[in-house]
Amino acid sequence: MRWSHLSAPATLLDAAPAASPLPLALPGATVRTFDTPGFAGMTFYEIRAKSIINRVPGASRVPFEWTINPYRGCSHACSYCLSGDTPILMADGSTRPLSQLQAGDAVLGTMGAGSHRRYVPTTVLNHWSTSKPAFRVTLADGTRLVASGDHRFLTDRGWRHVSPAEPHLPALAVGDRMSGIGHFADPPKESPDYKTGYLCGLIRGDAGAAPSPDPREGDAWIRADSYLDDIPMHEALRWPEMPSGSWYRGFLGGAFGSTGSADRLAIVFTSRDQGFLDRVTEALTHLGLPSRRPPHPQLGGVHSVEVARDLWAALRFRHLTGVSDAPLDASGVGVRSDAQLTVADIEELGLTLPLFDITTGTGDFIADGVVSHNCFARNTHTYLDLDAGQDFDSKVVVKVNAGDLVRRELAAPKWTGAPIAMGTNVDVYQRAEGRYRLMPKILAALRDFANPFSILTKGTLILRDLELLKQAATVTHVGLSFSVGFLDEAMWRAVESGTPSPRRRLDAIRRLTDAGFRVSVLMAPILPGLTDTDESIEETVQAIAASGATSVTPLALHLRPGAREWYAAWLTREHPALAPRYRELFRGGSYLPQAFQNEIGARVRLAARRHGLNRPSPGEARQVPGGEVAVAEAEQLTLL
């Protein structure tokens, strides 16, 4: 069992369980959630680990042998969620409440960038629930969406969070125009009027239908048989003097069952009885569905009525009438917006509600007619038998006894004082560290035993422990490295939004260098086609040099399983033109071709020389100073 090495026999700490148990039992674990915005929706599994200083597998391509990881999972990431009754658009045109979706379901998502997005079918990969403070977003057409503050919708200003906890994240505002189809129509109720209209449309439509070698039998007629138990035949065949909306809905549903056909977005009724088609047109008009009558009848005297061929009309017809057997193919249809999708109000409800979310192959889905963002999956948590999606972002294993374990293991006679690397799997200065404060005890133990160590981080929280780092540096070798791959703010928000901004990281480097530390920078990841331009490299290296860093090590993107799927979904959605290039570059596996890596390295090296910045040998940015560790090829942190 992969959990067994984490848990030591212990009594439960004084807290009540706040979430469902992990896939495998974790003896002695305390489960906590916090109501503060930064941790809403996250679950922390506090365990007392058996060991903390771990040997790196010999096959690993890293330049160190020992590591400390006080956390499993990462609170840098965000999670997004909606009310469980939010209708989600399925790939076949039907809708289903978000709470009832399952992995493997086919839904409609989008691909493309900016205003050039198109609908495509996609698959639900993961589904989960949580509890978070809820907000209500109201649109001009009356649509009301209940969501967490973290949730993102696509607007005319890009992806916007409903009410983000982090001030740097883009926030939704009144007046923003969302993208999508518009509010889904409520399904019909099977009232007596609906049933009567259905029988009328089906039977009268069948009487005027053109001869067919394949008479239409099936669900429509089975449905009619059940309605005849409640509605007399003579009543069903009578045209009502003042049809109700329910009668019109049922009439169109029945008429489609006998004379209708669907092809992609088209809905067509054909009949020899023009009076019947007049009733079809009347019903469509009453329900607000535009239609047309072709000017000339088809051969054989068969006439037709066509519903407007667009996605809004195709979906509204299905939803209003309850027709479920009309095939829909929306692939390639452009994503649009109109004034009815303008945000009219954003209201904090003052309630913590059960909310739900999914991961899809495209990274988004259609929630009550608007394009809605979801979480991406990473693979690092699967080692612990947790899923590769929401679990990585929302289930963080915290080794609460890490500081005591480090001190005990450093004191063991068998320990030789080898250099220890931290931040090599997940960031030790992620947001959760601000609450748990595990690093001060770990640093104090390393200082007291004069054990050399290094830290690689993206977190500016390291400045909290500056005094401890300075004390340790007086008795042992302390290596500090930051990861800064690029400066572009828009790119950072797209792929690293849960981390401090690149500029804040550069400010932290300046603080550390002013305190006397030699800080190296891992320029990672460099993204082909996005941040590998001469301008991006020059700007980033110049800023790194200005921060006081002593060296820069470039590292081009590499994509292991899990990260590969995450990045591929994001790339094909936001930068589809680059997808063929990436398929070619990564066809050999997780790493870019060596020639490509060498070319990026040479360009960074030239920029470093221009700005007086030394470029260390590969791996030095992650190597403990003074440690006798074989140099190996550098690697990036768990992607983004």
C-alpha positions as CSV (number, residue, x, y, z in Angstrom):
1,M,0.0,0.0,0.0
2,R,1.5,3.3,-1.1
3,W,0.1,5.1,1.9
4,S,1.9,2.8,4.4
5,H,5.2,4.7,4.5
6,L,3.4,7.9,5.3
7,S,1.5,7.0,8.4
8,A,2.8,6.2,11.8
9,P,0.7,4.7,14.6
10,A,-0.8,7.6,16.5
11,T,-4.0,8.8,18.1
12,L,-6.3,11.2,16.3
13,L,-5.7,14.8,16.8
14,D,-8.5,16.9,18.2
15,A,-10.5,17.7,15.1
16,A,-13.6,16.2,13.6
17,P,-13.4,14.7,10.1
18,A,-14.5,17.3,7.6
19,A,-14.4,15.3,4.3
20,S,-14.8,11.8,3.0
21,P,-11.9,9.4,3.7
22,L,-9.1,8.9,1.2
23,P,-9.2,6.0,-1.2
24,L,-6.9,4.0,1.1
25,A,-7.3,4.2,4.9
26,L,-4.8,6.5,6.6
27,P,-4.4,5.5,10.2
28,G,-4.1,8.5,12.6
29,A,-5.1,11.1,9.9
30,T,-6.9,14.2,10.9
31,V,-9.0,15.7,8.1
32,R,-9.4,19.5,8.1
33,T,-11.0,22.1,5.9
34,F,-10.6,25.9,6.3
35,D,-13.2,28.5,5.5
36,T,-10.8,31.2,4.5
37,P,-11.0,32.2,0.8
38,G,-7.5,31.0,-0.1
39,F,-8.3,27.5,1.0
40,A,-12.0,27.2,0.3
41,G,-12.8,23.8,-1.2
42,M,-9.5,22.2,-0.1
43,T,-9.0,19.3,2.3
44,F,-5.9,18.8,4.3
45,Y,-5.0,15.3,5.5
46,E,-2.8,15.8,8.5
47,I,-0.7,12.7,9.1
48,R,2.2,11.7,11.3
49,A,4.7,10.3,8.8
50,K,7.1,7.5,9.6
51,S,10.0,9.1,7.7
52,I,10.8,12.4,6.0
53,I,14.3,12.3,4.5
54,N,13.8,10.2,1.4
55,R,16.4,8.8,-1.0
56,V,15.8,9.7,-4.7
57,P,15.5,6.7,-7.0
58,G,18.8,5.9,-8.7
59,A,17.2,6.2,-12.2
60,S,15.9,9.7,-11.6
61,R,17.5,12.4,-13.7
62,V,18.3,14.8,-10.9
63,P,21.6,16.0,-9.3
64,F,20.8,15.1,-5.7
65,E,20.4,12.0,-3.7
66,W,18.2,13.0,-0.7
67,T,15.1,15.1,-0.4
68,I,12.5,16.4,2.0
69,N,8.8,16.8,1.0
70,P,6.6,17.9,3.9
71,Y,3.6,18.1,1.6
72,R,1.9,15.9,-1.0
73,G,-0.3,17.8,-3.4
74,C,-0.2,21.6,-3.9
75,S,-2.3,24.5,-2.7
76,H,-0.8,26.7,-5.5
77,A,-3.6,25.4,-7.7
78,C,-7.2,26.7,-7.8
79,S,-10.5,24.8,-8.0
80,Y,-13.7,26.0,-9.6
81,C,-17.3,24.8,-9.0
82,L,-21.0,25.4,-9.6
83,S,-24.3,24.6,-8.0
84,G,-25.3,20.9,-8.5
85,D,-28.5,21.8,-10.3
86,T,-26.8,23.8,-13.0
87,P,-27.8,22.3,-16.3
88,I,-24.8,21.1,-18.4
89,L,-25.1,20.8,-22.2
90,M,-24.5,17.2,-23.3
91,A,-22.9,16.4,-26.7
92,D,-26.3,15.1,-28.0
93,G,-28.0,18.4,-27.2
94,S,-29.8,17.3,-24.0
95,T,-29.0,18.8,-20.6
96,R,-28.2,17.1,-17.3
97,P,-27.7,18.6,-13.8
98,L,-24.0,19.0,-13.0
99,S,-24.4,16.9,-9.8
100,Q,-25.5,13.9,-12.0
101,L,-22.6,13.9,-14.4
102,Q,-20.2,11.0,-14.4
103,A,-16.7,10.3,-15.8
104,G,-17.1,9.2,-19.4
105,D,-20.1,11.3,-20.2
106,A,-20.0,13.2,-23.5
107,V,-20.6,16.9,-23.1
108,L,-20.0,19.9,-25.3
109,G,-16.9,22.0,-24.8
110,T,-15.0,24.5,-26.9
111,M,-11.6,24.9,-28.7
112,G,-9.8,27.9,-30.0
113,A,-8.6,31.2,-28.6
114,G,-10.2,34.5,-27.7
115,S,-13.3,35.3,-29.9
116,H,-12.3,32.5,-32.4
117,R,-13.7,29.5,-30.4
118,R,-15.8,26.7,-31.7
119,Y,-17.9,24.0,-30.0
120,V,-16.6,20.5,-29.9
121,P,-17.7,17.3,-28.1
122,T,-15.5,16.3,-25.2
123,T,-15.5,13.8,-22.4
124,V,-15.9,14.2,-18.6
125,L,-12.7,12.9,-17.1
126,N,-13.4,13.6,-13.4
127,H,-16.3,14.7,-11.2
128,W,-16.3,15.8,-7.6
129,S,-18.1,17.9,-5.0
130,T,-17.0,20.3,-2.3
131,S,-18.5,23.1,-0.1
132,K,-17.7,26.7,-0.7
133,P,-19.0,30.2,-0.1
134,A,-21.5,30.8,-2.9
135,F,-22.1,33.7,-5.2
136,R,-25.1,34.3,-7.6
137,V,-24.3,35.8,-11.0
138,T,-27.4,37.2,-12.8
139,L,-27.4,37.9,-16.6
140,A,-29.5,40.3,-18.6
141,D,-31.7,37.5,-19.9
142,G,-32.5,36.4,-16.3
143,T,-30.1,33.5,-16.1
144,R,-28.9,32.9,-12.6
145,L,-25.7,30.9,-11.9
146,V,-24.7,29.9,-8.4
147,A,-20.9,29.5,-8.3
148,S,-17.9,29.7,-6.0
149,G,-15.7,32.8,-6.1
150,D,-13.0,30.9,-7.8
151,H,-15.1,29.8,-10.8
152,R,-14.3,31.3,-14.2
153,F,-16.5,32.2,-17.1
154,L,-15.5,33.2,-20.6
155,T,-16.3,36.9,-21.3
156,D,-15.5,39.5,-23.9
157,R,-12.5,40.3,-21.7
158,G,-11.3,36.8,-21.4
159,W,-11.6,34.3,-18.5
160,R,-12.9,36.0,-15.4
161,H,-13.2,34.7,-11.8
162,V,-16.6,35.4,-10.1
163,S,-14.9,36.8,-7.0
164,P,-11.2,35.8,-6.8
165,A,-9.5,35.5,-3.4
166,E,-6.2,36.6,-4.9
167,P,-6.1,40.3,-5.9
168,H,-4.0,39.7,-9.0
169,L,-6.6,37.4,-10.6
170,P,-9.0,38.8,-13.2
171,A,-12.4,39.4,-11.7
172,L,-15.9,39.3,-13.3
173,A,-17.7,42.6,-13.3
174,V,-21.1,43.9,-14.0
175,G,-21.2,44.8,-17.7
176,D,-19.0,41.9,-18.8
177,R,-20.6,40.0,-21.7
178,M,-20.3,36.2,-21.4
179,S,-19.9,33.8,-24.3
180,G,-22.3,31.0,-25.1
181,I,-25.7,30.1,-26.4
182,G,-27.9,31.7,-23.7
183,H,-30.2,30.3,-21.0
184,F,-31.5,26.8,-21.6
185,A,-35.2,26.4,-21.9
186,D,-36.9,24.5,-19.1
187,P,-38.2,21.0,-20.2
188,P,-41.9,20.6,-20.7
189,K,-44.1,19.1,-18.0
190,E,-46.3,16.2,-19.1
191,S,-49.5,18.0,-18.3
192,P,-52.9,17.0,-19.9
193,D,-52.4,19.9,-22.5
194,Y,-48.9,18.7,-23.4
195,K,-50.1,15.1,-23.8
196,T,-53.1,16.2,-25.9
197,G,-50.9,18.3,-28.2
198,Y,-48.4,15.5,-28.5
199,L,-51.1,13.0,-29.7
200,C,-52.5,15.6,-32.1
201,G,-49.2,16.3,-33.7
202,L,-48.2,12.6,-34.0
203,I,-51.5,11.3,-35.3
204,R,-52.4,14.2,-37.6
205,G,-48.8,14.4,-38.8
206,D,-48.8,10.7,-39.6
207,A,-52.0,11.0,-41.7
208,G,-50.4,13.6,-44.0
209,A,-46.9,12.1,-44.0
210,A,-45.3,11.1,-47.4
211,P,-45.2,7.3,-48.0
212,S,-42.1,5.8,-46.5
213,P,-40.5,2.3,-47.0
214,D,-39.6,2.4,-43.4
215,P,-42.7,3.4,-41.4
216,R,-41.8,5.4,-38.2
217,E,-42.3,3.2,-35.2
218,G,-40.6,3.4,-31.9
219,D,-40.4,5.6,-28.8
220,A,-42.8,8.3,-30.1
221,W,-45.6,5.7,-30.6
222,I,-44.8,3.9,-27.3
223,R,-45.1,7.3,-25.6
224,A,-48.4,8.0,-27.4
225,D,-49.9,4.7,-26.2
226,S,-49.2,5.7,-22.6
227,Y,-50.8,9.1,-23.2
228,L,-54.0,7.5,-24.6
229,D,-54.6,6.0,-21.2
230,D,-55.3,9.6,-20.0
231,I,-56.5,11.4,-23.1
232,P,-59.5,10.2,-25.2
233,M,-58.8,9.9,-29.0
234,H,-61.5,12.3,-30.0
235,E,-60.2,15.0,-27.7
236,A,-56.6,14.4,-29.0
237,L,-57.6,14.9,-32.6
238,R,-59.5,18.2,-32.1
239,W,-57.8,21.5,-32.9
240,P,-58.1,23.7,-29.8
241,E,-59.6,27.2,-30.2
242,M,-56.9,28.7,-28.0
243,P,-53.9,26.4,-27.7
244,S,-51.8,26.8,-24.6
245,G,-48.0,26.9,-24.6
246,S,-47.9,23.4,-23.2
247,W,-50.2,22.2,-26.1
248,Y,-47.9,23.8,-28.6
249,R,-44.9,22.1,-27.0
250,G,-46.5,18.8,-27.1
251,F,-47.8,19.3,-30.7
252,L,-44.3,20.0,-32.0
253,G,-42.9,17.0,-30.1
254,G,-45.6,14.7,-31.7
255,A,-45.3,16.3,-35.1
256,F,-41.5,15.7,-35.1
257,G,-42.2,12.1,-34.2
258,S,-44.3,11.6,-37.3
259,T,-42.9,14.1,-39.9
260,G,-39.7,15.5,-38.5
261,S,-36.1,14.9,-39.3
262,A,-32.8,16.3,-38.0
263,D,-29.4,16.7,-39.6
264,R,-26.6,18.6,-37.7
265,L,-28.5,21.8,-36.7
266,A,-31.4,21.4,-39.1
267,I,-35.0,20.6,-37.9
268,V,-37.3,19.9,-40.9
269,F,-41.0,18.9,-41.0
270,T,-42.3,17.5,-44.2
271,S,-46.0,16.7,-45.1
272,R,-48.5,16.6,-48.0
273,D,-51.0,18.5,-45.7
274,Q,-50.2,22.2,-45.9
275,G,-52.8,22.9,-43.2
276,F,-50.9,20.7,-40.8
277,L,-47.6,22.6,-41.7
278,D,-49.4,25.9,-41.0
279,R,-50.1,24.6,-37.5
280,V,-46.4,23.7,-37.2
281,T,-45.4,27.2,-38.2
282,E,-47.9,28.7,-35.8
283,A,-46.5,26.6,-32.9
284,L,-42.9,27.5,-33.7
285,T,-43.8,31.2,-33.8
286,H,-45.7,31.0,-30.5
287,L,-42.6,29.5,-28.9
288,G,-40.2,32.1,-30.4
289,L,-38.5,29.8,-32.8
290,P,-38.0,31.3,-36.3
291,S,-38.8,29.2,-39.3
292,R,-39.2,29.3,-43.0
293,R,-41.3,27.6,-45.7
294,P,-39.2,26.7,-48.9
295,P,-40.9,28.5,-51.8
296,H,-41.4,25.4,-53.9
297,P,-42.7,22.0,-52.7
298,Q,-40.5,19.0,-53.1
299,L,-41.3,16.4,-55.8
300,G,-44.5,14.5,-55.2
301,G,-46.3,17.4,-53.6
302,V,-44.5,17.2,-50.3
303,H,-44.1,20.5,-48.5
304,S,-41.8,21.4,-45.7
305,V,-41.1,23.8,-42.8
306,E,-37.6,24.4,-41.5
307,V,-36.5,25.7,-38.2
308,A,-33.7,28.3,-38.4
309,R,-30.4,26.5,-38.7
310,D,-28.4,27.7,-35.8
311,L,-27.3,26.1,-32.5
312,W,-29.6,28.3,-30.3
313,A,-32.7,27.3,-32.3
314,A,-31.7,23.7,-32.5
315,L,-31.2,23.4,-28.8
316,R,-34.3,25.5,-27.9
317,F,-36.5,23.3,-30.0
318,R,-35.2,20.1,-28.3
319,H,-35.5,21.5,-24.8
320,L,-39.0,23.1,-25.2
321,T,-40.6,20.1,-26.9
322,G,-38.9,17.3,-25.0
323,V,-37.7,15.7,-28.3
324,S,-34.8,13.5,-27.3
325,D,-34.2,11.4,-30.5
326,A,-33.2,14.3,-32.8
327,P,-29.4,13.8,-33.5
328,L,-27.3,16.9,-33.0
329,D,-23.9,17.7,-34.4
330,A,-22.6,21.1,-33.2
331,S,-18.9,20.4,-34.0
332,G,-17.2,23.4,-35.5
333,V,-20.1,25.9,-34.7
334,G,-18.6,29.2,-33.7
335,V,-19.0,30.5,-30.1
336,R,-20.9,33.8,-30.0
337,S,-22.2,36.2,-27.5
338,D,-25.0,38.8,-27.4
339,A,-26.3,41.6,-25.1
340,Q,-28.6,39.1,-23.3
341,L,-25.5,37.5,-21.8
342,T,-24.3,40.7,-20.1
343,V,-23.6,40.4,-16.4
344,A,-26.3,42.3,-14.6
345,D,-25.4,41.5,-11.0
346,I,-22.9,39.6,-8.8
347,E,-24.2,38.8,-5.3
348,E,-22.5,37.1,-2.4
349,L,-25.1,34.8,-0.9
350,G,-23.5,34.6,2.5
351,L,-23.9,30.8,2.5
352,T,-21.5,27.9,2.2
353,L,-23.2,25.5,-0.3
354,P,-22.4,22.1,-1.7
355,L,-20.9,22.8,-5.2
356,F,-19.7,20.5,-8.0
357,D,-17.2,20.5,-10.8
358,I,-15.8,18.4,-13.6
359,T,-12.7,18.0,-15.6
360,T,-13.2,17.7,-19.3
361,G,-10.8,17.0,-22.2
362,T,-11.1,20.6,-23.5
363,G,-10.9,22.2,-20.1
364,D,-14.3,23.7,-20.2
365,F,-18.1,23.0,-20.6
366,I,-21.4,24.8,-21.2
367,A,-23.2,25.6,-18.0
368,D,-26.8,26.9,-18.5
369,G,-25.8,28.3,-21.8
370,V,-22.4,30.0,-21.0
371,V,-18.9,28.8,-21.5
372,S,-17.5,27.7,-18.1
373,H,-13.9,26.8,-17.1
374,N,-12.9,23.7,-15.1
375,C,-9.9,22.3,-13.4
376,F,-7.1,20.4,-15.1
377,A,-5.6,17.1,-14.1
378,R,-2.0,16.4,-13.1
379,N,-0.6,13.0,-12.4
380,T,1.6,13.4,-9.4
381,H,-1.1,12.3,-6.9
382,T,-1.8,9.0,-8.5
383,Y,1.2,7.5,-6.6
384,L,-1.0,7.8,-3.5
385,D,-4.0,6.2,-5.2
386,L,-5.7,9.6,-5.5
387,D,-7.1,10.7,-8.8
388,A,-5.1,12.9,-11.2
389,G,-7.6,15.7,-11.3
390,Q,-9.2,17.5,-8.4
391,D,-7.3,15.5,-5.8
392,F,-4.0,17.0,-6.7
393,D,-5.4,20.5,-6.2
394,S,-7.7,20.0,-3.3
395,K,-6.4,17.1,-1.2
396,V,-3.1,18.0,0.3
397,V,-1.3,15.5,2.6
398,V,0.5,17.4,5.3
399,K,3.2,15.7,7.3
400,V,2.6,17.6,10.5
401,N,5.5,16.0,12.4
402,A,8.0,16.8,9.6
403,G,10.1,19.1,11.8
404,D,10.4,16.6,14.6
405,L,11.2,13.8,12.1
406,V,14.0,15.8,10.5
407,R,15.6,16.4,13.8
408,R,15.4,12.7,14.8
409,E,16.7,11.4,11.4
410,L,19.6,13.9,11.3
411,A,20.6,12.6,14.8
412,A,20.6,9.0,13.7
413,P,24.1,7.4,13.8
414,K,23.6,6.1,10.2
415,W,23.0,9.5,8.8
416,T,26.2,10.8,7.1
417,G,25.3,14.5,6.7
418,A,24.6,14.3,2.9
419,P,23.2,17.4,1.2
420,I,19.3,17.5,1.1
421,A,17.2,19.2,-1.6
422,M,13.8,20.6,-1.0
423,G,11.1,21.8,-3.4
424,T,12.0,19.0,-5.8
425,N,8.5,17.6,-6.1
426,V,6.0,20.1,-4.8
427,D,6.8,23.6,-3.5
428,V,7.6,23.6,0.2
429,Y,6.6,27.3,0.2
430,Q,3.2,26.8,-1.3
431,R,0.3,28.7,0.2
432,A,-0.5,25.9,2.8
433,E,2.9,26.6,4.4
434,G,1.6,29.9,5.5
435,R,-0.9,28.1,7.8
436,Y,1.1,25.0,8.8
437,R,4.6,26.6,9.3
438,L,6.5,23.3,8.8
439,M,9.6,24.9,7.3
440,P,10.8,26.8,10.4
441,K,11.2,23.6,12.4
442,I,12.9,21.9,9.4
443,L,15.3,24.7,8.8
444,A,16.1,24.9,12.5
445,A,17.0,21.2,12.6
446,L,19.2,21.5,9.5
447,R,20.9,24.5,11.1
448,D,21.5,22.8,14.4
449,F,23.0,19.8,12.7
450,A,24.9,21.9,10.2
451,N,23.5,19.8,7.4
452,P,23.9,21.3,3.9
453,F,20.6,21.9,2.0
454,S,19.0,23.6,-1.0
455,I,15.6,25.0,-1.7
456,L,13.9,25.5,-5.1
457,T,10.7,27.5,-4.9
458,K,8.3,29.8,-6.7
459,G,6.9,31.0,-3.3
460,T,7.7,34.4,-1.9
461,L,6.8,33.0,1.6
462,I,10.5,32.0,1.9
463,L,11.2,35.6,3.0
464,R,9.3,34.8,6.3
465,D,12.2,32.4,7.2
466,L,15.0,34.7,6.1
467,E,16.5,35.0,9.6
468,L,16.6,31.1,9.9
469,L,18.2,30.9,6.5
470,K,20.9,33.4,7.5
471,Q,21.6,31.5,10.7
472,A,22.0,28.2,8.8
473,A,24.3,29.8,6.3
474,T,26.8,30.6,9.0
475,V,27.3,26.9,9.8
476,T,26.6,25.1,6.5
477,H,26.1,25.4,2.8
478,V,22.7,26.8,1.9
479,G,21.6,26.9,-1.7
480,L,18.6,29.0,-2.8
481,S,17.0,28.9,-6.2
482,F,13.9,30.4,-7.7
483,S,12.0,29.2,-10.7
484,V,11.2,32.1,-13.2
485,G,10.4,30.9,-16.7
486,F,9.1,34.2,-18.2
487,L,7.7,37.6,-17.4
488,D,4.6,37.7,-19.5
489,E,1.7,38.5,-17.1
490,A,-1.0,37.1,-19.4
491,M,0.9,33.8,-19.8
492,W,1.5,33.6,-16.1
493,R,-2.2,34.0,-15.4
494,A,-3.0,31.3,-17.9
495,V,-0.6,28.6,-16.7
496,E,0.7,29.6,-13.2
497,S,-2.1,31.7,-11.7
498,G,-1.9,30.0,-8.3
499,T,1.7,31.1,-7.8
500,P,3.2,34.6,-7.0
501,S,3.7,36.6,-10.1
502,P,7.2,36.6,-11.8
503,R,7.8,40.2,-10.7
504,R,7.1,39.3,-7.1
505,R,9.5,36.4,-7.3
506,L,12.2,38.7,-8.7
507,D,11.6,41.1,-5.8
508,A,12.1,38.1,-3.4
509,I,15.4,37.2,-5.2
510,R,16.5,40.8,-4.6
511,R,15.7,40.6,-0.9
512,L,17.6,37.3,-0.6
513,T,20.7,38.6,-2.4
514,D,20.7,41.8,-0.3
515,A,20.8,39.5,2.7
516,G,24.0,37.9,1.3
517,F,22.7,34.8,-0.5
518,R,23.9,33.7,-3.9
519,V,20.5,32.9,-5.5
520,S,20.4,31.0,-8.8
521,V,17.4,31.0,-11.1
522,L,16.0,28.0,-13.0
523,M,14.5,29.6,-16.1
524,A,11.8,27.1,-16.4
525,P,9.7,26.1,-18.1
526,I,10.5,27.8,-21.5
527,L,7.4,27.1,-23.6
528,P,8.0,26.4,-27.3
529,G,6.2,28.9,-29.5
530,L,5.1,31.0,-26.6
531,T,8.0,32.1,-24.4
532,D,11.0,31.0,-26.4
533,T,11.1,34.1,-28.6
534,D,14.2,36.3,-28.6
535,E,12.2,39.1,-27.0
536,S,10.9,36.9,-24.2
537,I,14.3,35.4,-23.4
538,E,16.0,38.8,-23.5
539,E,13.5,40.4,-21.2
540,T,13.5,37.6,-18.7
541,V,17.3,37.2,-18.5
542,Q,17.7,41.0,-18.2
543,A,15.2,41.0,-15.3
544,I,16.8,38.0,-13.6
545,A,20.2,39.8,-13.8
546,A,18.8,43.0,-12.4
547,S,17.3,41.1,-9.4
548,G,20.9,40.2,-8.3
549,A,20.7,36.5,-9.1
550,T,24.1,34.9,-9.6
551,S,23.3,32.5,-12.4
552,V,20.5,31.3,-14.7
553,T,19.9,27.8,-16.0
554,P,17.4,27.5,-18.9
555,L,15.1,24.5,-19.0
556,A,12.7,23.9,-21.9
557,L,9.3,22.4,-21.2
558,H,9.1,18.7,-20.7
559,L,5.8,16.8,-20.3
560,R,5.4,13.7,-18.2
561,P,2.1,11.8,-18.1
562,G,-0.5,13.8,-16.3
563,A,1.2,17.1,-17.0
564,R,1.2,16.2,-20.7
565,E,-2.6,15.8,-20.7
566,W,-3.1,19.0,-18.7
567,Y,-0.9,21.0,-21.0
568,A,-2.3,19.5,-24.2
569,A,-5.8,20.4,-23.2
570,W,-4.8,24.0,-22.4
571,L,-2.7,24.4,-25.6
572,T,-5.4,23.1,-28.0
573,R,-8.0,25.3,-26.4
574,E,-5.9,28.5,-26.2
575,H,-3.3,28.1,-29.0
576,P,-4.7,25.5,-31.4
577,A,-2.3,26.6,-34.2
578,L,0.6,25.3,-32.1
579,A,-0.8,21.9,-31.5
580,P,0.7,20.3,-34.7
581,R,4.1,21.6,-33.8
582,Y,3.9,20.2,-30.3
583,R,2.8,16.8,-31.6
584,E,6.0,16.8,-33.7
585,L,8.3,18.1,-31.0
586,F,7.0,15.6,-28.3
587,R,6.5,12.6,-30.5
588,G,9.5,11.0,-29.0
589,G,8.2,11.1,-25.4
590,S,8.3,13.5,-22.5
591,Y,11.3,15.6,-23.6
592,L,12.0,18.0,-26.5
593,P,14.6,16.9,-29.0
594,Q,18.1,17.5,-27.7
595,A,19.0,19.8,-30.6
596,F,16.0,22.0,-29.7
597,Q,17.1,22.1,-26.0
598,N,20.6,22.9,-27.0
599,E,19.5,25.8,-29.2
600,I,17.4,27.3,-26.4
601,G,20.3,26.9,-24.0
602,A,22.7,28.7,-26.4
603,R,20.3,31.6,-26.8
604,V,19.9,32.0,-23.0
605,R,23.7,31.7,-22.6
606,L,24.3,34.6,-25.0
607,A,21.7,36.7,-23.3
608,A,23.2,36.0,-19.9
609,R,26.7,37.1,-21.2
610,R,25.2,40.3,-22.5
611,H,23.8,41.1,-19.0
612,G,26.8,39.9,-17.0
613,L,25.1,36.8,-15.6
614,N,27.0,33.6,-15.3
615,R,25.3,30.4,-16.6
616,P,26.0,27.4,-14.4
617,S,26.5,23.9,-15.6
618,P,23.2,21.9,-16.1
619,G,21.7,21.0,-12.7
620,E,23.6,23.5,-10.7
621,A,20.5,25.6,-10.0
622,R,19.2,22.6,-8.1
623,Q,22.4,21.4,-6.5
624,V,23.4,22.0,-2.9
625,P,26.6,24.1,-2.8
626,G,29.5,22.1,-1.7
627,G,27.6,18.8,-2.0
628,E,29.5,16.1,-3.8
629,V,26.6,15.2,-6.1
630,A,27.1,14.1,-9.7
631,V,25.8,16.7,-12.1
632,A,22.8,15.6,-14.0
633,E,20.4,17.3,-16.5
634,A,18.2,19.8,-14.8
635,E,14.5,19.3,-14.4
636,Q,11.5,21.6,-13.8
637,L,9.2,21.4,-10.8
638,T,6.0,19.5,-11.2
639,L,4.5,21.4,-14.1
640,L,3.2,24.8,-13.2
